[in-house]
Amino acid sequence: MSKFVTRFMKDESGATAIEYGLIVALIAVVIITAVTTVGTNLSAKFNTINSNI
């Protein structure tokens, strides 16, 4: 039983998958934030151009 627990504690394959998942989630949040900001700024520019025309 102690060998099983020791082997389980040394196994890091699940932790690596979780770390990759967290990195992907963080990148997705950054991309969504950037796209939202660019979209808002672009919409404001179009509205300014439209009102000037």
The first five atom37 places (N, CA, C, CB, O) and aatype in JSON, in Angstrom:
{
  "aatype": [12, 15, 11, 13, 19, 16, 1, 13, 12, 11, 3, 6, 15, 7, 0, 16, 0, 9, 6, 18, 7, 10, 9, 19, 0, 10, 9, 0, 19, 19, 9, 9, 16, 0, 19, 16, 16, 19, 7, 16, 2, 10, 15, 0, 11, 13, 2, 16, 9, 2, 15, 2, 9],
  "atom_mask": [
    [1, 1, 1, 1, 1],
    [1, 1, 1, 1, 1],
    [1, 1, 1, 1, 1],
    [1, 1, 1, 1, 1],
    [1, 1, 1, 1, 1],
    [1, 1, 1, 1, 1],
    [1, 1, 1, 1, 1],
    [1, 1, 1, 1, 1],
    [1, 1, 1, 1, 1],
    [1, 1, 1, 1, 1],
    [1, 1, 1, 1, 1],
    [1, 1, 1, 1, 1],
    [1, 1, 1, 1, 1],
    [1, 1, 1, 0, 1],
    [1, 1, 1, 1, 1],
    [1, 1, 1, 1, 1],
    [1, 1, 1, 1, 1],
    [1, 1, 1, 1, 1],
    [1, 1, 1, 1, 1],
    [1, 1, 1, 1, 1],
    [1, 1, 1, 0, 1],
    [1, 1, 1, 1, 1],
    [1, 1, 1, 1, 1],
    [1, 1, 1, 1, 1],
    [1, 1, 1, 1, 1],
    [1, 1, 1, 1, 1],
    [1, 1, 1, 1, 1],
    [1, 1, 1, 1, 1],
    [1, 1, 1, 1, 1],
    [1, 1, 1, 1, 1],
    [1, 1, 1, 1, 1],
    [1, 1, 1, 1, 1],
    [1, 1, 1, 1, 1],
    [1, 1, 1, 1, 1],
    [1, 1, 1, 1, 1],
    [1, 1, 1, 1, 1],
    [1, 1, 1, 1, 1],
    [1, 1, 1, 1, 1],
    [1, 1, 1, 0, 1],
    [1, 1, 1, 1, 1],
    [1, 1, 1, 1, 1],
    [1, 1, 1, 1, 1],
    [1, 1, 1, 1, 1],
    [1, 1, 1, 1, 1],
    [1, 1, 1, 1, 1],
    [1, 1, 1, 1, 1],
    [1, 1, 1, 1, 1],
    [1, 1, 1, 1, 1],
    [1, 1, 1, 1, 1],
    [1, 1, 1, 1, 1],
    [1, 1, 1, 1, 1],
    [1, 1, 1, 1, 1],
    [1, 1, 1, 1, 1]
  ],
  "atom_positions": [
    [[0.82, -1.19, 0.0], [0.0, 0.0, 0.0], [0.86, 1.25, 0.0], [-0.93, 0.0, 1.2], [0.52, 2.24, -0.66]],
    [[1.97, 1.23, 0.72], [2.82, 2.42, 0.78], [3.49, 2.67, -0.57], [3.89, 2.27, 1.88], [3.75, 3.82, -0.94]],
    [[3.76, 1.59, -1.33], [4.33, 1.77, -2.67], [3.33, 2.48, -3.58], [4.75, 0.41, -3.27], [3.71, 3.33, -4.38]],
    [[2.07, 2.11, -3.46], [1.04, 2.73, -4.27], [0.92, 4.23, -3.96], [-0.31, 2.03, -4.05], [0.82, 5.05, -4.87]],
    [[0.93, 4.57, -2.69], [0.82, 5.98, -2.28], [2.04, 6.75, -2.74], [0.66, 6.09, -0.74], [1.91, 7.88, -3.22]],
    [[3.22, 6.17, -2.61], [4.45, 6.84, -3.04], [4.43, 7.06, -4.54], [5.68, 6.02, -2.64], [4.78, 8.14, -5.02]],
    [[4.03, 6.05, -5.28], [3.97, 6.18, -6.73], [2.91, 7.21, -7.15], [3.66, 4.81, -7.37], [3.11, 7.97, -8.1]],
    [[1.78, 7.23, -6.43], [0.72, 8.19, -6.72], [1.19, 9.62, -6.46], [-0.52, 7.88, -5.88], [0.86, 10.53, -7.22]],
    [[1.95, 9.83, -5.4], [2.43, 11.18, -5.06], [3.48, 11.67, -6.05], [3.0, 11.2, -3.64], [3.61, 12.88, -6.26]],
    [[4.24, 10.76, -6.66], [5.28, 11.14, -7.61], [4.74, 11.33, -9.02], [6.37, 10.1, -7.63], [5.4, 11.94, -9.86]],
    [[3.54, 10.81, -9.3], [2.96, 10.92, -10.63], [2.52, 12.35, -10.87], [1.77, 9.94, -10.8], [1.66, 12.86, -10.16]],
    [[3.1, 13.01, -11.87], [2.8, 14.41, -12.15], [2.09, 14.6, -13.48], [4.06, 15.22, -12.13], [1.94, 15.73, -13.93]],
    [[1.66, 13.55, -14.13], [1.04, 13.69, -15.44], [-0.28, 14.44, -15.35], [0.82, 12.32, -16.07], [-0.59, 15.24, -16.24]],
    [[-1.06, 14.21, -14.33], [-2.32, 14.93, -14.17], [-2.08, 16.4, -13.86], [0.0, 0.0, 0.0], [-2.81, 17.27, -14.35]],
    [[-1.07, 16.68, -13.05], [-0.75, 18.07, -12.7], [-0.3, 18.83, -13.94], [0.36, 18.11, -11.61], [-0.63, 20.01, -14.09]],
    [[0.44, 18.18, -14.81], [0.88, 18.83, -16.04], [-0.31, 19.17, -16.93], [1.87, 17.95, -16.8], [-0.35, 20.25, -17.52]],
    [[-1.25, 18.27, -17.03], [-2.44, 18.53, -17.84], [-3.24, 19.7, -17.27], [-3.33, 17.27, -17.93], [-3.75, 20.53, -18.01]],
    [[-3.34, 19.75, -15.96], [-4.06, 20.86, -15.32], [-3.33, 22.18, -15.57], [-4.21, 20.61, -13.8], [-3.97, 23.19, -15.84]],
    [[-2.01, 22.16, -15.48], [-1.24, 23.38, -15.74], [-1.44, 23.86, -17.18], [0.27, 23.14, -15.46], [-1.62, 25.06, -17.41]],
    [[-1.41, 22.94, -18.13], [-1.65, 23.33, -19.52], [-3.06, 23.88, -19.69], [-1.45, 22.12, -20.46], [-3.27, 24.85, -20.42]],
    [[-4.03, 23.28, -19.03], [-5.39, 23.78, -19.09], [-5.52, 25.19, -18.53], [0.0, 0.0, 0.0], [-6.23, 26.02, -19.1]],
    [[-4.83, 25.46, -17.43], [-4.86, 26.8, -16.85], [-4.19, 27.82, -17.77], [-4.17, 26.8, -15.49], [-4.66, 28.95, -17.9]],
    [[-3.1, 27.43, -18.42], [-2.41, 28.33, -19.35], [-3.33, 28.65, -20.53], [-1.08, 27.7, -19.85], [-3.43, 29.8, -20.95]],
    [[-3.99, 27.64, -21.07], [-4.9, 27.84, -22.19], [-6.06, 28.75, -21.78], [-5.43, 26.49, -22.72], [-6.47, 29.63, -22.54]],
    [[-6.58, 28.54, -20.59], [-7.68, 29.38, -20.1], [-7.23, 30.83, -19.94], [-8.22, 28.84, -18.77], [-7.97, 31.75, -20.29]],
    [[-6.02, 31.03, -19.43], [-5.5, 32.39, -19.26], [-5.31, 33.08, -20.61], [-4.18, 32.36, -18.49], [-5.64, 34.25, -20.77]],
    [[-4.77, 32.35, -21.58], [-4.59, 32.9, -22.92], [-5.95, 33.25, -23.54], [-3.83, 31.91, -23.83], [-6.09, 34.29, -24.19]],
    [[-6.94, 32.4, -23.33], [-8.28, 32.67, -23.86], [-8.87, 33.93, -23.25], [-9.22, 31.47, -23.6], [-9.49, 34.73, -23.95]],
    [[-8.68, 34.12, -21.95], [-9.19, 35.33, -21.3], [-8.51, 36.57, -21.85], [-8.99, 35.25, -19.77], [-9.16, 37.59, -22.08]],
    [[-7.2, 36.5, -22.07], [-6.47, 37.64, -22.63], [-6.96, 37.95, -24.04], [-4.96, 37.35, -22.65], [-7.14, 39.12, -24.38]],
    [[-7.17, 36.93, -24.86], [-7.64, 37.14, -26.22], [-9.05, 37.75, -26.22], [-7.64, 35.81, -27.01], [-9.32, 38.68, -26.97]],
    [[-9.92, 37.23, -25.38], [-11.29, 37.76, -25.31], [-11.27, 39.22, -24.87], [-12.15, 36.93, -24.35], [-12.01, 40.04, -25.42]],
    [[-10.45, 39.54, -23.89], [-10.35, 40.93, -23.42], [-9.83, 41.84, -24.52], [-9.44, 41.01, -22.2], [-10.35, 42.94, -24.72]],
    [[-8.8, 41.39, -25.24], [-8.23, 42.21, -26.31], [-9.23, 42.43, -27.43], [-6.97, 41.57, -26.87], [-9.37, 43.55, -27.92]],
    [[-9.93, 41.39, -27.83], [-10.91, 41.52, -28.92], [-12.07, 42.42, -28.5], [-11.44, 40.13, -29.33], [-12.55, 43.22, -29.3]],
    [[-12.5, 42.3, -27.27], [-13.58, 43.16, -26.78], [-13.15, 44.62, -26.77], [-14.02, 42.73, -25.37], [-13.91, 45.5, -27.18]],
    [[-11.93, 44.89, -26.31], [-11.43, 46.26, -26.27], [-11.29, 46.84, -27.66], [-10.08, 46.32, -25.55], [-11.69, 47.98, -27.91]],
    [[-10.72, 46.07, -28.57], [-10.57, 46.54, -29.95], [-11.94, 46.77, -30.58], [-9.76, 45.53, -30.78], [-12.13, 47.77, -31.28]],
    [[-12.88, 45.89, -30.34], [-14.22, 46.05, -30.9], [-14.91, 47.29, -30.37], [0.0, 0.0, 0.0], [-15.59, 48.0, -31.12]],
    [[-14.76, 47.56, -29.1], [-15.36, 48.77, -28.52], [-14.74, 50.03, -29.1], [-15.21, 48.76, -27.0], [-15.45, 50.97, -29.45]],
    [[-13.43, 50.04, -29.19], [-12.74, 51.22, -29.76], [-13.1, 51.41, -31.23], [-11.21, 51.07, -29.61], [-13.31, 52.54, -31.68]],
    [[-13.17, 50.32, -31.98], [-13.52, 50.4, -33.39], [-14.95, 50.9, -33.57], [-13.35, 49.04, -34.06], [-15.23, 51.7, -34.47]],
    [[-15.84, 50.44, -32.73], [-17.22, 50.9, -32.8], [-17.31, 52.39, -32.5], [-18.1, 50.11, -31.82], [-18.06, 53.1, -33.16]],
    [[-16.56, 52.86, -31.55], [-16.55, 54.28, -31.22], [-16.01, 55.1, -32.4], [-15.71, 54.55, -29.96], [-16.53, 56.17, -32.71]],
    [[-14.98, 54.6, -33.05], [-14.42, 55.3, -34.21], [-15.44, 55.37, -35.34], [-13.15, 54.6, -34.7], [-15.61, 56.42, -35.95]],
    [[-16.13, 54.27, -35.63], [-17.14, 54.27, -36.68], [-18.28, 55.23, -36.35], [-17.69, 52.86, -36.88], [-18.79, 55.92, -37.23]],
    [[-18.68, 55.27, -35.09], [-19.74, 56.2, -34.7], [-19.29, 57.64, -34.87], [-20.16, 55.95, -33.26], [-20.09, 58.48, -35.28]],
    [[-18.04, 57.94, -34.56], [-17.5, 59.29, -34.75], [-17.47, 59.65, -36.24], [-16.09, 59.39, -34.16], [-17.85, 60.76, -36.62]],
    [[-17.02, 58.72, -37.06], [-16.97, 58.96, -38.51], [-18.39, 59.15, -39.05], [-16.27, 57.79, -39.24], [-18.63, 60.03, -39.88]],
    [[-19.31, 58.32, -38.57], [-20.7, 58.42, -39.04], [-21.31, 59.76, -38.66], [-21.54, 57.27, -38.45], [-22.02, 60.37, -39.46]],
    [[-21.05, 60.23, -37.48], [-21.63, 61.51, -37.07], [-20.97, 62.68, -37.79], [-21.49, 61.69, -35.56], [-21.62, 63.71, -37.98]],
    [[-19.72, 62.56, -38.2], [-19.06, 63.61, -38.94], [-19.51, 63.68, -40.4], [-17.56, 63.42, -38.88], [-19.46, 64.74, -41.02]],
    [[-19.95, 62.55, -40.93], [-20.43, 62.53, -42.31], [-21.83, 63.08, -42.32], [-20.39, 61.1, -42.92], [-22.45, 63.17, -43.38]]
  ]
}
